[in-house]
Amino acid sequence: MSAGELLERSLAYSLGSVAGTKAVSLGRATPCAGWNLEELLCHLDDSLDALTRG
């Protein structure tokens, strides 16, 4: 499997995992110490923007 295919599968899994997220859930804790769900999703969005630009 190529790196592009792996990234595509990872993104599809991630999007499926958060597709049903409600706004009231954004303040919930995550396994990442000190990050709530909203902060983690914003970080993910920033990281994907950087990959896109790259």
N, C-alpha and C positions, 0 to 999 in steps of 0.2 A: 504494500500500500504506500502510495506516495505521501509526502508531507501535506500536499494540498488536499488529498482525499481524507487524510486523518483530521485536518482542520475542519473540513466540511462536515464530517461526521460528528465532531466535537461540538460544533456550532449548532447543528440540528438537535443534538441531545440537550444542550443548554437551553435553547429556545423552547423546546418542548417542556422542560422542567419549570420554566418561569411563565409559561403562556397563561396560566390561570391565576397568576398572582394579582391580588386586589391591593389597592392603595393602602388600605388599613394594615396590611402585612409588612409594609416597607420599613417599619421601625423595629421589626423582629431581629433578634440576635442571629448570627451565623457562626459556623465553626471558625471563622477568621476572627481572632481575638480583637476586640475594639471596633469591629465593623458591623453595622446593621445591614439589612438586606438592601436598602436604598444605596448606601455607600458602596457596597460590593457590586451592585449592578452598574453604578456610574463608573466605577473602576474598570469593569469589564467593557463597557461602552468605549471608554477612552483607549483601552488596549486594542480593541478592534479597529478603532479609527487609525491608530498608529500602524497597525498591520496593513490596513487598506492603503495608507499613504506610502508605505514601504514597497 
